[in-house]
């Protein structure tokens, strides 16, 4: 039995909003990951089954290892199709914003979404959601937005409308946002949901292979380079750091998603409970944080790099140079020693 976490009032509002419209736009955050794409496509498939006209728009490209997902070929990339995307957003009767809590996470398409006359529904599991959405289905205690989409569909009485394609997308989002169910995944209800998805035909082993075991040779070489040349361990703080410059990314023919999961690798080292990965982006430093146990990765992200997330998985960004970002991180490490078990 799955508990009714989402408030009944929210269920009613979402159901009423969907019932009253046909043209629905679904948007995700910049640098869409497995949960962003999984939740967006899961909702897209569900809306298709109830005869709506949904479209998924993402701010920029998603990783190649997610391109197998059913419906991914229909996703619009705002960077490449701005004019068409703006038209669809302006004409939308309802807009779902998935897997992010602040408007800034929509990147260049934020203005178009905010200015659109359509009502907006936020579905997310990050802390402190903005108020840009009229309805906010926000539950940080839930492991992924994809799990929330499953719960939302079921609570609206439409479990029977979850087809295999929808189920595969939900499972992918849940799996990727918990690192293959290795963090933020102790709630037993997660596995009840997984069992239901498997009953619908989901092949979890095949999905794992498609997501985690289909990378390029360049990606594997980049990983080796990171571990041998770019990983620094701080034993006294049970922490590790990996950094990559733009030049190094270019050297290994980097494509979006190639560094996915790198931040998790140092956590396999005995005595390391906190791992950080920094890489140069076009105009900033993208930073990922992972931890084990009770060490608050989200607190470090929020304190130092304008970020946030969950206890063991968070993200942030820096507008300092990579060198200065590293220095800021290293200088602050002593402040978090008391959080180590």
N, C-alpha and C positions, 0 to 999 in steps of 0.2 A: 504494500500500500504506500502510495506516495503522498506526503503531506501537502496540504493546500497552502503553500507559502505565499503565492501571489494573492493580494487582497481581492475580495469579491467585487468591490467597487471598480477596481482596475480592469478586471475581466469584463465586466459589463460595459465599461467605456470603450475598450478595445473592440469588443464584438460589435457594439452599436456603430462604431466608426467604420469598421470594415463592411458591415451590412449595407451601409448607406451610400457606398461609392463603388466605382468600377476601376478608375485609373489610379494606380498606387505605385509610388516610387519608393524603393528601398535603397538606403545609402549606408556605406561603411566608412571606416576611418582611413587616413593616409597610411600607406604601407600595409595594406590589408593582409592579415595573417589567416591561419586556418580557421579560427573562431569567427572572424569577421566574414570570411567567404562562406563558411559552413552555415552560420546562422542566416546570412542573407539569402543563400540559395535554398535553404530549408523553408524559409518563409515564402520565397518565390514559388516553390513547388506547391506548397499548401494553398496559396492564393490562386494558383492556376487550377487546382482541383475543384475550387469552389467558384470557378467561372469569373474570376476577376482579371484585370489586365495589368499585371505587375511588371516592373522593370527594375533591374539592379544596376546601380551606378556607383563606381568606386573612384576615388580621387586620382589614383595612379595605378600602375600595373600590380598584379598580385603574382606571387612566386609560381614558377613553372610547375613545381611539384604538386600544385593544386589544380592544374588544368584538366585533369582527368575527371573532375567532379561533374556529375550530371547537371547541365545547364550553364556551366562556366563559359561556354562559347557565346552565350547571350548577354554576358555582363558588359556594360559600357564603361570604358575607361575615360574619365572626364578629361584627362590631359590630351587624349587623341580625338575626342568627340565633344568638345565643349559646346558648340552651337546646338547640336542635337540634344545633348544632355540638358542644357539650359531650357530648351523648348519643353522637354518632357517634365522637368521640375516645375516650370511655370504653369503647365497644364494639369499637373497632378491634383487629384481630389483629396489625397491622403499621403503623407510621407512618414515612413518608418526610418528612424536613425538607430543603427545597431552597433553595439560593441564599442561605444565611446561615450564619455560623459561631458565633454565640453565641445562647443562649436568649433573651436580652433583645430580640433582633430580632423575636421573635414577638409582642411587645406584650402585650396583655391576655389572650391565649390561652396564654401561656407556661406558666402554672401547670397548666392542664388537660393540656397536652402532656406536661410533665415527670412529672405524677402518674399519667398513663395507664399501665396495666400492659403495654401492647404494647411489643415491641421497636422500637427506633428506628434508622433508617438515615439518616445525613446524606450528602447529595450536594452538593458546593459547591466553589467555586474561590477562596475568600478565605483569607487567612493565619490561622494560629493558631486552629483549630477547638476549641470547647468539648468536654467529655467527656460531655455529656448523652445522646449517641447511642451505642448499643452498637457499631454499625459506622459507620466514617467513610470515605467515599469523597471524599477532600479532595486536590485537585490545583491549587494556585494558579497553576501555569504554564499551565493551560488557559484559553482566552479567555472561556468562559462556562459556566454550569451546563448550559445546553441542549446544548452540545457534549459535555459529560460524559454526559448522558443518552443521546445517540446512541451514544457509545462503549460505554456500559454495555450497552445493548440488543444491540449487535452482538457484543460479547464473550460475551454469554450465548447466542449462537447464534441470535438472533431477528431478524436484519435483515429477513427476509421478513415479519415482523409489523409493520413500519413502514409504515402506510398513508399516504395523501396528507395527511390531517388531522394526523397525528402529525408528518409531515415539515414541514408548514407551520409548526407550532408550534416545532419545533427551529430552523428557519431564522430565524424571527422573533426568538427569543431570542438567537441568535448575532449577528444583524444589529444589534439594538438595543444589546447590551452591548459592541459594538465601534464604536459611532457610525457605523454603515453601513460597517464594515470600514475605519475610518480610524485606529484605535489598538488595541493589544493583538491585532493580527491579522497578524503577519508570518510566522507558522508556516505553511509550505506545506500542511500537512495540513488546515488549515481549508478550503482551496479544493478539496481532494479530497472532503471531506465535502459541501461545497456542490454539487459536481458530482453526487454520488450523490443528493442531495435533489432536484436538478433532474430527474434521470432518473426520479424517482418522481412527477414532475408539478408540482413547485413552480414557480410563476411569480414569480420574485424581483422583477421590476419592479412587478407588481401589489401585492405585499406592501409594498414600499417606499412606494408611493403610499398605501396604506391606513394605514400607520403615520405617515408624515411629511407627507402632503399632504392631510389631511382635518381640519385644525383649524378652530376657529370664528373668526369675525370678531373677537370680543373677545380671543382669544389673539394674533392678529396685531397688534392695537392695543397690547396689553400688551407685546409684543416691541418695538414701536417706542418706547414709553414708556421701557422699560429702556435701550435703546441711546442715546436722546437725553438722558434725564434722570438715569438711575441707574447708568450705567457710569463707573467711574473707572479710569484707566490709570496705572500706575506705571512709566514708561519705564526708570528706572534699575535696576529689578528685573525688567524684562520680564514684568510681571504686570498683571492686570486684575481688577476686582471689580465685581459687580452685586449690589445689595441691593433687597429689596422688603419693605415693611411690610404688616401685615395690612390696614390701611386702603387701601393702594394695590391690593392683591389684590381687595378688595371692590369698589373703584371700577371694576375691569375684569371684574366678574362671574366671578372665578376659580373654576374647577372643577379637580378633581384631574387632574394631568397637563398643565395649560396651560403650565407653565414648563419642561416637558421639553425638554432640548436648549439652553436659554438659556446654560448654562455653557460650551458649546462655541463660541459665536459669537465672543467676543473673540480666540480662537486664530486667527481669520482675519486679524487685524491684524498687519502686518509688525512684527517686533520683540517680539511677545508670545508667550511660551512657557508661561505659567502663568495659569490663569483660575479664579476662585472665584465661586460664586453663593450668596448667603445670603437666606433668606426666613423671615419670621415664621410660626411654626406655633402651634397652640393653647397649648402650654406650653414651647416651646423654639424655637431657631433651627435650621432645617434647612440644611445646608451641603453643597455639591457642589464637587469639585475636579477639574480637568482640566489636563493638561500635554502638551507635545510633547517629543520627544527624550528625553534622560536625566534631565530634572528630575523629582524624586520627589514627585509629588502625594500619594502615600500617606503619606510621612514627615511632611509638613506636617499632614495630617489627623490622624495619630496623635499628633504632638507637641502640637498646639494644641487639637484639638477631639474627643478621645476617639474618633477614627475610624480608618479604615483602608481598604484596598482594593488596587488595583494601581498600578504605577508611574505610569501616565498617567491613571488614573481612580479616584477614591476618594470617600468620603463621611464626614460627621461631624455632630455636633450640639453646640449650645452652650446652656447654661442661664443665660447672661448676657443682658442686654438686647442688642438689635441694635446699638445704638451702642457698647456695651462690647465686643461681639464683633468689630466692625470695628476698634476700637482695638487689641485684642489681635492681630489679624491684621496690621495695619499696623506695630505695634511690633516684630513678629517678622520681618518681611520681610528686614531686613538679615542675619539669621542664615542665610538660605538663598542668599545671593548667590553663594557659592562653588560651588553646584550648577549655576549657569547656565553654559552652554558659552561 
